[in-house]
Amino acid sequence: MTDQNLHAALIGVPGSRRDLNTPVLVVDRPALERNIARMAAFAAGKGLKLRPHAKTHKSVDIARLQLAAGAVGLCCAKIGEAEALAEGGVTSGLLITSPVVSAPAVARLVALNASTTDLMAVVDHPANVAALGVAATAAGKPLKVVIDLDPGIHRTGVASAEAAVALLQAIQAQPALTYAGLQCYCGMQQHIESFADRKAALEDRAAHIRAVIAALAAAGGPPPIVSGSGTGSHRIDAELGIFTELQVGSYVFMDGQYLACDIAGAGAEASPYEPSLFIDARVVSANTLGMATIDAGFKAMSTDAEPPKVLAGAPESSRYFFMGDEHGAVLPPSGEAAPGLGDRVVLGAPHCDPTVNLYDAYHVVEGDTLVALWPVSARGRSR
């Protein structure tokens, strides 16, 4: 019997979480739904639209919850993510937030445009605009495009107001392209832990964004939408009067990086969002005094952030250390007993986006009961 079949048999069985084969990605459904509701209420209260980023969860099921709470669509980092959502029935309001450039990808983009409603894709280069224009003309359906603005990290996006205006003119010269607005995602600022420092950094970037918006408006192209922001910045961005919609993503899970940030200016411990994503592991060796080896190593979670916190199954203040591809060590405080062979240990998820991409499914729980299995619909759809 496969893990999926075994775990499906546990759905609805009280206490079934403890019987899952580990390591396993676990979602606390009530916490997830509270996070989704709180962000939706915040955006509505500020008169902003919500277009959450699916690169965080890569899940049709979670996307549906966000849409039901009032989201106008979903953002996708790559066309493969957008295709996966569309295959699952999420076919309206998708925004692809990275340029689609290669010939095969452009062909897939216009095909996706034909089968969805209000699809948008970002652009940051006149040559890409020309290629999309040719493809959209051949496909027979106009494609909406959004100008991507570089916030200063030189990853993607036009770097100046002049370049934005030139790109606007290139778009307007393509009959099969529709200018839909402006995107600017200030990624470097999201994880500044101090609220005051993050606010100052975002206000500095806001001046740049305002100048570009003004230049586009003066050139006859005021952006219909201004899309951006993120989990770390949305409380500040909502007061800047720039964005019309929020691209927040990690708020659904609140990984270790965001839990260390003062999201709302009241201290990190007073975050309006709560952790809902966890990794359940199990002790597979307990032969060294004061240490237990669990079955979750490099292959079980992202390694580009701090090691995960040990949340349950071991004494308070126990620490986790990577011990290789398959294993990690749990070290309790001096004088405390380590968990025993077979014991379940719960870890907080480090950087959630790449952690999620390591798993085929979410194991959805309410308390200690498994209530659903949700596929990670866009796992590996990185192109």
SEKOL-93159 format. One line per 2 residues: number of its first residue (from 1); for each residue z, y, x of C-alpha. Coordinates in Angstrom, 1 decimal. Layout:
N
NUM	Z:Y:X ~ ...
END
This chain:
383
1	0.0:0.0:0.0 ~ -0.9:3.4:1.4
3	1.6:6.3:1.7 ~ -0.1:8.1:-1.1
5	0.2:5.1:-3.5 ~ 3.7:4.4:-2.4
7	4.7:8.1:-2.8 ~ 2.9:8.3:-6.2
9	5.1:5.4:-7.4 ~ 8.2:7.6:-6.6
11	7.2:10.5:-8.8 ~ 9.9:11.3:-11.3
13	12.4:8.8:-9.7 ~ 15.8:10.6:-9.2
15	16.6:11.0:-5.5 ~ 13.1:9.9:-4.5
17	12.7:12.6:-1.9 ~ 15.0:10.6:0.4
19	12.6:7.6:0.2 ~ 9.5:9.4:1.4
21	7.7:8.1:4.5 ~ 8.2:10.7:7.2
23	7.2:13.2:8.6 ~ 6.2:14.7:5.4
25	5.4:18.2:4.1 ~ 7.6:19.1:1.2
27	7.4:22.0:-1.3 ~ 10.3:23.1:-3.4
29	8.5:23.8:-6.6 ~ 11.1:26.1:-8.3
31	11.4:28.2:-5.1 ~ 7.5:28.4:-4.8
33	7.2:29.5:-8.4 ~ 9.9:32.2:-8.0
35	8.1:33.6:-5.0 ~ 4.8:33.7:-6.9
37	6.5:35.4:-9.9 ~ 8.3:38.0:-7.7
39	5.1:39.0:-5.9 ~ 3.1:39.2:-9.1
41	5.8:41.4:-10.7 ~ 6.0:43.6:-7.6
43	2.2:44.2:-7.5 ~ 2.1:44.9:-11.3
45	4.9:47.3:-11.0 ~ 3.1:49.3:-8.3
47	-0.2:49.2:-10.3 ~ -1.9:47.1:-7.6
49	-4.1:44.0:-8.0 ~ -3.1:40.8:-6.2
51	-5.7:38.7:-4.4 ~ -3.5:36.3:-2.4
53	-4.7:34.6:0.8 ~ -5.5:30.9:0.4
55	-5.6:30.4:4.1 ~ -1.8:30.0:3.9
57	-1.7:27.1:1.4 ~ -5.3:25.8:1.2
59	-4.4:24.4:-2.2 ~ -6.2:24.4:-5.6
61	-2.9:23.7:-7.3 ~ -1.1:26.7:-5.8
63	-4.1:28.9:-6.3 ~ -4.0:28.0:-10.0
65	-0.3:29.0:-10.2 ~ -1.1:32.4:-8.5
67	-4.0:33.0:-11.0 ~ -1.8:32.1:-13.9
69	0.7:34.7:-12.7 ~ -1.9:37.4:-12.7
71	-3.9:37.3:-9.5 ~ -7.5:38.6:-9.8
73	-8.8:36.0:-7.3 ~ -8.1:34.5:-3.9
75	-8.9:35.4:-0.4 ~ -10.3:32.7:1.9
77	-10.5:33.0:5.7 ~ -13.6:30.8:6.0
79	-16.4:29.8:3.6 ~ -15.1:26.2:3.8
81	-11.9:27.3:2.1 ~ -13.8:29.1:-0.6
83	-16.0:26.0:-1.2 ~ -12.9:23.8:-1.5
85	-11.3:26.1:-4.1 ~ -14.6:26.3:-6.0
87	-14.9:22.5:-6.0 ~ -11.5:22.5:-7.6
89	-12.5:24.9:-10.4 ~ -11.3:28.2:-8.8
91	-14.7:29.9:-9.2 ~ -14.0:33.6:-9.8
93	-12.8:36.4:-7.6 ~ -13.1:34.8:-4.2
95	-13.2:37.0:-1.1 ~ -14.2:35.6:2.3
97	-12.3:37.7:4.8 ~ -14.1:36.7:8.0
99	-17.8:37.4:8.7 ~ -20.2:34.7:7.7
101	-22.9:34.8:10.4 ~ -24.5:31.5:11.4
103	-27.7:30.5:9.5 ~ -26.2:27.3:8.0
105	-23.1:29.3:6.9 ~ -25.2:32.0:5.3
107	-27.2:29.4:3.4 ~ -23.9:27.9:2.1
109	-22.7:31.4:1.2 ~ -25.6:32.2:-1.1
111	-25.4:28.7:-2.6 ~ -21.7:29.4:-3.3
113	-22.6:32.8:-4.7 ~ -24.9:31.1:-7.2
115	-22.2:28.9:-8.6 ~ -19.3:31.4:-8.7
117	-18.5:34.7:-10.3 ~ -17.7:37.9:-8.3
119	-17.8:36.3:-4.9 ~ -17.4:38.8:-2.0
121	-17.9:38.4:1.7 ~ -17.0:40.9:4.5
123	-19.5:42.3:6.9 ~ -19.0:44.2:10.2
125	-22.5:44.3:11.8 ~ -25.9:45.6:10.6
127	-27.7:42.5:11.8 ~ -25.4:40.4:9.6
129	-26.0:42.7:6.7 ~ -29.8:42.2:7.2
131	-29.5:38.4:7.3 ~ -27.3:38.4:4.2
133	-29.8:40.7:2.4 ~ -32.7:38.4:3.2
135	-30.8:35.3:2.1 ~ -29.5:36.9:-1.1
137	-33.1:38.1:-2.0 ~ -34.5:34.6:-1.5
139	-31.6:33.1:-3.6 ~ -32.3:35.4:-6.5
141	-28.7:36.6:-7.0 ~ -27.1:39.8:-5.6
143	-24.2:39.3:-3.2 ~ -21.2:41.5:-3.1
145	-20.2:42.6:0.4 ~ -17.1:44.4:1.7
147	-17.0:46.5:4.9 ~ -14.4:45.0:7.3
149	-12.5:47.6:9.3 ~ -10.9:46.9:12.7
151	-7.2:47.9:12.5 ~ -7.1:48.1:16.3
153	-6.9:44.5:17.5 ~ -10.6:44.2:18.1
155	-10.9:40.9:16.4 ~ -13.4:41.7:13.6
157	-14.4:44.8:11.8 ~ -16.1:48.1:12.5
159	-14.1:50.3:14.9 ~ -14.8:53.8:13.6
161	-15.6:55.9:10.6 ~ -19.1:56.5:12.0
163	-19.7:52.8:12.3 ~ -18.4:52.2:8.7
165	-20.8:54.8:7.4 ~ -23.7:53.3:9.3
167	-22.9:49.9:7.8 ~ -22.7:51.4:4.3
169	-26.2:52.7:4.8 ~ -27.4:49.3:6.0
171	-25.9:47.7:2.9 ~ -27.5:50.3:0.6
173	-30.9:49.6:2.2 ~ -30.6:45.9:1.0
175	-31.6:45.6:-2.7 ~ -29.9:42.2:-3.0
177	-26.5:43.4:-1.6 ~ -23.9:45.2:-3.6
179	-21.4:47.4:-1.8 ~ -17.9:46.3:-3.1
181	-15.4:48.1:-0.9 ~ -13.4:48.1:2.3
183	-11.1:45.6:3.9 ~ -8.4:46.3:6.5
185	-5.8:43.8:7.5 ~ -3.2:45.0:9.9
187	-2.2:41.6:11.3 ~ -0.4:42.7:14.4
189	2.1:44.6:12.4 ~ 3.1:41.9:10.0
191	5.8:40.3:12.1 ~ 7.5:43.4:13.5
193	11.1:42.4:12.6 ~ 12.5:45.9:12.1
195	11.5:47.5:8.8 ~ 11.6:51.0:10.3
197	9.5:50.0:13.3 ~ 7.0:48.2:11.1
199	6.8:51.2:8.7 ~ 6.0:53.6:11.6
201	3.3:51.3:13.0 ~ 1.7:50.9:9.5
203	1.8:54.7:8.9 ~ -0.1:55.2:12.2
205	-2.8:52.7:11.0 ~ -2.9:54.4:7.6
207	-4.2:57.6:9.1 ~ -7.1:55.6:10.5
209	-7.8:53.9:7.2 ~ -7.7:57.2:5.3
211	-10.2:58.7:7.7 ~ -12.6:55.9:7.1
213	-12.2:56.0:3.4 ~ -12.9:59.8:3.5
215	-16.0:59.3:5.6 ~ -17.4:56.6:3.2
217	-16.7:58.8:0.2 ~ -18.5:61.8:1.9
219	-21.5:59.6:2.6 ~ -21.7:58.7:-1.1
221	-19.8:55.4:-0.9 ~ -16.2:55.7:-2.0
223	-14.9:52.1:-1.7 ~ -14.5:50.5:-5.2
225	-11.7:48.3:-3.8 ~ -9.6:48.7:-0.6
227	-8.2:45.2:0.2 ~ -5.6:44.4:2.8
229	-1.9:44.2:3.4 ~ 0.2:41.1:4.0
231	3.6:39.5:3.4 ~ 5.2:41.6:6.1
233	3.7:44.9:5.1 ~ 3.2:44.9:1.4
235	6.4:46.8:0.5 ~ 5.3:49.6:2.9
237	1.6:49.5:2.1 ~ 2.3:49.8:-1.6
239	3.7:53.3:-1.0 ~ 0.9:54.5:1.3
241	-1.6:55.1:-1.6 ~ -4.5:53.4:0.3
243	-4.8:49.8:-1.0 ~ -6.0:48.8:-4.4
245	-5.2:45.2:-3.9 ~ -2.9:43.0:-1.7
247	-4.0:40.0:0.4 ~ -0.5:38.6:0.8
249	-0.3:34.9:1.8 ~ 2.8:33.6:3.4
251	5.2:34.9:0.7 ~ 4.7:31.6:-1.2
253	6.4:29.7:1.6 ~ 8.2:32.1:3.9
255	8.0:30.4:7.2 ~ 10.4:31.0:10.1
257	8.4:34.1:11.4 ~ 8.7:35.9:8.1
259	12.3:34.9:7.5 ~ 13.2:36.7:10.7
261	11.7:39.9:9.4 ~ 13.4:42.6:7.3
263	10.7:42.5:4.5 ~ 12.1:45.1:2.1
265	14.3:47.3:4.3 ~ 17.6:45.7:3.3
267	17.9:43.2:6.1 ~ 16.2:39.9:6.8
269	18.9:38.0:4.9 ~ 18.1:40.0:1.8
271	14.4:39.0:1.6 ~ 13.0:39.1:-1.9
273	11.3:35.8:-1.1 ~ 12.8:32.4:-0.2
275	11.7:29.4:1.9 ~ 9.9:26.8:-0.1
277	8.1:24.8:2.6 ~ 9.8:22.2:4.6
279	9.2:19.2:6.9 ~ 11.3:16.1:6.2
281	11.7:13.9:9.2 ~ 13.8:10.8:10.0
283	16.0:9.7:12.9 ~ 14.1:6.9:14.7
285	16.3:6.6:17.8 ~ 20.0:7.4:18.3
287	20.8:5.8:21.7 ~ 21.9:9.0:23.5
289	25.3:10.5:22.9 ~ 25.1:13.9:21.3
291	21.3:13.7:20.4 ~ 19.1:12.1:17.8
293	15.3:11.6:18.1 ~ 13.3:12.3:14.9
295	9.7:11.4:14.1 ~ 8.4:15.0:14.0
297	6.8:16.5:17.1 ~ 3.8:18.5:18.1
299	1.6:16.7:15.5 ~ 4.0:17.6:12.6
301	4.1:21.3:12.8 ~ 2.7:24.5:14.4
303	3.8:25.2:17.9 ~ 2.7:28.8:18.2
305	6.1:30.1:16.8 ~ 9.7:29.4:17.6
307	10.9:25.8:17.1 ~ 11.9:25.0:13.5
309	15.4:25.5:12.3 ~ 17.4:22.4:11.3
311	18.3:23.0:7.7 ~ 19.9:19.8:6.5
313	20.8:16.3:7.6 ~ 22.6:17.4:10.8
315	25.7:19.5:11.5 ~ 25.3:23.2:11.0
317	23.8:25.1:14.0 ~ 22.1:22.0:15.3
319	19.0:22.8:17.3 ~ 15.5:21.2:17.4
321	13.5:20.6:20.6 ~ 10.0:19.3:20.9
323	9.9:15.9:22.7 ~ 6.2:15.2:22.6
325	3.4:14.5:20.1 ~ 5.4:12.3:17.8
327	9.0:13.1:18.5 ~ 11.6:15.9:18.4
329	15.3:16.0:19.4 ~ 18.1:17.2:17.2
331	21.1:18.4:19.2 ~ 24.3:19.2:17.3
333	26.9:21.7:18.6 ~ 29.2:20.3:21.2
335	31.7:17.9:19.8 ~ 29.7:17.3:16.6
337	28.2:14.0:15.8 ~ 24.4:13.7:15.8
339	22.7:12.2:12.7 ~ 22.4:8.4:12.7
341	19.5:6.0:12.7 ~ 17.4:6.4:9.6
343	19.0:9.6:8.5 ~ 16.8:12.3:6.9
345	16.6:15.6:8.7 ~ 15.1:18.7:7.0
347	13.3:21.3:9.1 ~ 12.2:24.8:8.2
349	8.4:25.2:8.6 ~ 7.3:27.3:11.6
351	4.1:29.3:11.2 ~ 3.0:27.9:7.8
353	-0.8:28.2:7.9 ~ -1.5:25.9:10.8
355	1.4:23.6:9.9 ~ -0.1:23.0:6.4
357	-3.4:22.2:8.0 ~ -1.8:19.2:9.7
359	-1.2:17.4:6.4 ~ -3.2:15.8:3.6
361	-0.8:16.5:0.8 ~ 2.2:18.5:-0.4
363	5.1:16.5:-1.7 ~ 6.4:18.6:-4.5
365	10.1:18.3:-5.3 ~ 12.6:19.6:-7.7
367	16.0:19.1:-6.1 ~ 15.8:15.6:-4.5
369	13.2:14.3:-7.0 ~ 9.5:14.0:-6.1
371	7.6:15.5:-9.1 ~ 4.0:15.8:-7.8
373	1.5:15.2:-5.0 ~ -0.8:18.1:-4.4
375	-3.7:17.7:-2.0 ~ -4.2:20.2:0.8
377	-7.6:20.9:-0.7 ~ -9.1:22.9:2.2
379	-7.5:21.0:5.0 ~ -9.8:21.2:8.1
381	-12.3:23.4:6.3 ~ -12.4:25.8:9.2
383	-16.1:26.7:9.1
END
